[in-house]
Amino acid sequence: MTGATSLYSLYLERFAQYTAIYGSLVGIISTLIFFYLLGAIFVLGTELNGILAEMWEQIEKEETP
């Protein structure tokens, strides 16, 4: 039983170290994903703005005699 307890405590010590390492990696990866999605939203917004501007110009040209 003492061997199991010492192995379990060793496991907990190692697991805490992995959490510290992978926790920071998860933070970096989630930040990169956030920036990627933010960039994609920005690009899609500019594309939509361009399409709407072209449509608006066509509507104005059709209304003027």
MOCOR-V329637 format. One record per helix or strand of 3 or more residues. SS is the DSSP state (H for helix, E for strand). FROM is the first residue (numbers start at 1). LEN is the number of residues. If there is no record, write none. Layout:
BEGIN
ss->SS from->FROM len->LEN
ss->SS from->FROM len->LEN
END
This chain:
BEGIN
ss->H from->2 len->62
END
